[in-house]
C-alpha cells in the first residue's frame, strides 16, 4: 500500500508518502540450514520494512533585498520501522562449514527503527547559459543514532547488540556550476 500527498501553499511545497509493505523470500545468501527442508528458508526478506514514512517541505524564502533574494530552505524526514536479522547458534551444528545453524526460522531478530531529518539551504545565480548554485546541507540534523547491523550469534557476548550505524550529523557546503 502506498499513499502520497502533496500540497502547495504560496511559496511552501509539502510532499509526504507512506508505504505499508511486507517482503518474504527464500534468498538465504549462504547454504540452506537443512538442504532436506528448503521451505525452512522462507521468511522475512532482509529488506522487509513494514512502515515507511517520508516527508519533505521546500520554502522559497521571502526576499529581503537583492543580496538575500532567491534562497530556498528544504527539509526531509525519513522514518521507518525495523528490519530483520537472523539469530543463529554461532557454530557449525549442521556440518555446512557456514557456522549459521539456527534455533528457529531465518530473520527472526529485529533491528531498531530508523529516524532521520535533513536540511538544505540553497541559492541559484544565473550567468547567461550557466547557473551557479550554492548549497549548505545538514544531514541527520538531530544526530540520531540509527543502527544498521546487529550481532545474531547466540554464543557471542554481544548477541543482539548493534555493531554498525549510519553516520551521525554531517555538514556539507558546495558550489556547483550547471551548464
N, C-alpha and C positions, 0 to 999 in steps of 0.2 A: 504494500500500500504506500503510495506517495501522495503527499498533499503539498501544494505550493501556493504561496500567497505573495502578491506584490502590490505595492501602493505607492503613488507619487503624490506628495502634498507640497506644492510650491517648489522649493529648492531641496526638498528632502525626498529621497528614494529609499523605500524599505522593501526587502525581499527576504522571505523565510521559507523553509521547507522542513517537512517531517517525513521520515521513512520508517515504516514498520516492516521488518524483514525476518526471514528465517532461512538459513542456509545449512543444508546437510549434505554429506558426501561420504565416499569410501576412500578418499585420497590420502591414505597413510603414506607419508614420504619415505618410510622405511619398509622393511619386510612386515607382512602381517604378523600379528602376535601368534595366531594359530592358523596355519595355512589350510587346515581342515574346516575352519569356520570363518570364511571370508566375511560373512554377514556381520560378524562382531566388529568389523571396522566401520560400519555405518554409524555416524554420529554427527554432532555439530561440526560444521566446517570451521577451519582455523580463522576464517574471516567473518564468522557469524556475529553480527551486531544487531540486536533486536530493535533498538530505538536509536534514531539518529536525527538530531535537530540542528539545523544551521540557520543563522540569521545574519543579515547584512544591512547596513544603513550607509548611505552616502549623502553628505550635506554640502551643497555649494555655499560656502561661507559668504555672508554679506560683504559687499565692497566697502572698504574703509579708505578709499583713495586709490590712486594708481599703483602704488607700491604694494598694497595689500589686497588687490583685486584678483579674482580668479583662483583662489585657494579652495581646495576640496578636502574635506575630512571624511574618512571612511572607517568603519569598524565592522568586523566579522566575528561571529561567535560560533563555535562548534561544540556540541555536547552529545555524547553517545554512551550507551551502556557497555557493559563488559564484553570481552571476547573470551573464548575458551582456551584452555591449555590442557595437556594430557598429564594425568597423575600416573606415575609408574613406580615400580619397586626400586629401580636403580641397579638391578643386577640381571644376569642372563639366565633366568629361570626356565626359558623355553629352548635354549640351545641355538638361538639365531645369531649369536655374537653381536646383537644390537643393544643389549642392556636396556630394553624397553618393555619388559614384561609388566603388565598392568594388573591391578587388583580388580578392575572393573572395565567399563567401556572407555573408549577414546574421548578426549576433550571434555572431561567432567569437571575440571578445575575452572575457576572464573577469575579473570583479571579485574582490576578496579575499572570504573568508568573513565571517560576522557572529557576534560573541560578545557577550553582554550578561547581566548579573546585576543584579537589582533587589531591594531590601529594603524592608519596611514594618513599622512598629510602631504598633499601634492599640489604642484602648480605647474602649468604649461605656459611656455613662452614661444609664440610663433615667430620664426625668422624666415620669411619667404616661403620656400617649399619645405623647410625643415622646422622641427619643433624641439625645443629643449624642455625636458621635464625634470623638475627637481622633486625628490621624494624623501620623506623621513618616515621610517616604518618601525613599529614596535610589535614584536611577536610574543605571544604569551605574556601580555602586559601584567597579569596578576601573578606571574612567576609560579604558576600551579605545577606541582609535581605530577606528571602523568606517566605512570609506569607502563612499560611495554612488555617485557618478558618476565616470567616467574619460574622459580625452581619447582619442578614437578616430581623430583626424585624423593620418595618417602624415606630413603635411607640417608638423606642429606640433613645436616643440622639446620640448613637454610630452607627446608621444604616450605612451600607456599609463600616465600619471600620474593619480592621483585629483585631482578638483577640488572635491569637496564631501564632507562627512562627517556622520554622525549626531551628535547632541550628546554631549559628554563627560559626566562626572559632574554630576548635578543633585540638589539637595536641595529638599524641599518640606514645609512644615508647614501643617496645616489643621485647622480645627474645623468640623464640619458638623452642622446640626440637621435631623433627619429627622422627618417627621410621620406 
